[in-house]
Amino acid sequence: MPAALRGGSRSQARPRAKAPTSAAPRPRQPKPKVAYATGKLRAARGMGLSPRQALAAAAIVLILTASVALATGGRAGRLAAATVAHVHQTTGSMGFRLAAVHVKGATPMSTPDILKAAGLQKGTPVLGVDLDAIRQRVEAVGWIKQARVIRLLPDTLVIAVVERGQLAVWQSGGRSVVIDGSGRVIPEADARRFPSLPLIVGAGANEQAPQILPAVAQRPRLMARLEALVRVDGRRWDLRMKDGSLVQLPAMGEEEALIQLEQLDQRTRILELGFERIDLRNPDMVAVRLRDAALPGQLVAGGA
């Protein structure tokens, strides 16, 4: 028989106390990307990588950071900018600092203006240089038609330019300036340093010079005796010769008038003999006034 239990039923076993619930783990704070990027570069150096290999590692870090910036918005964008700045400083300490700037395609007169516009300083982190901004500043120089800026690692920049050709010296309102092949003024050019350029005179002469000057330049005998091309009433040209004589061109048909003058010179050598004025304004008649002529003028019909 089962043994009788005093005091009634069997006592219940005490339940075990529950273990205290542990606190939720704190989320791990991501390491700042700036420190990460810089650390990667230092680690690369510590592993014995060359500067070029370390630079490749830095580029990977920058790409990853930029991707994060695009995905997460403005805060990451600021972080990316800080990362870029730190990487530039770090690569600079590895030897990627500007040591030389080479200018290609420029004349000695334009080179100082190009370097001034570029605004580069020795020792600047070469990866932090904005090549497009430099190109825009250089192309704003009057000498320059086109420019390219090339980065040569680890420490060199090349500025390759195409210059505007100097067409003439333009004199107007008591001021002399140099113009290019399109009639545009080159502000940096000192007209006194271009004595061999043709001289054009008068308001608006710069705009029309690109049309007349090539035609005159094709005639060496005329060009050798030419002192200046004078714009008259904004309509036509007078050719003032070095001996004081004058050739009057028409408002239209300048090329044909120059051909007439050339034919006359071939027959009479008039450019050598001297004259006071040759009037070519009438296409059907050339009027010549000689210096020693008794009559006020001599007419040569049909350009003969």
Order of alpha helices (4+ residues) and beta strands (2+ residues): alpha-alpha-alpha-beta-alpha-alpha-beta-beta-beta-beta-beta-alpha-alpha-beta-beta-beta-alpha-alpha-beta-beta-beta
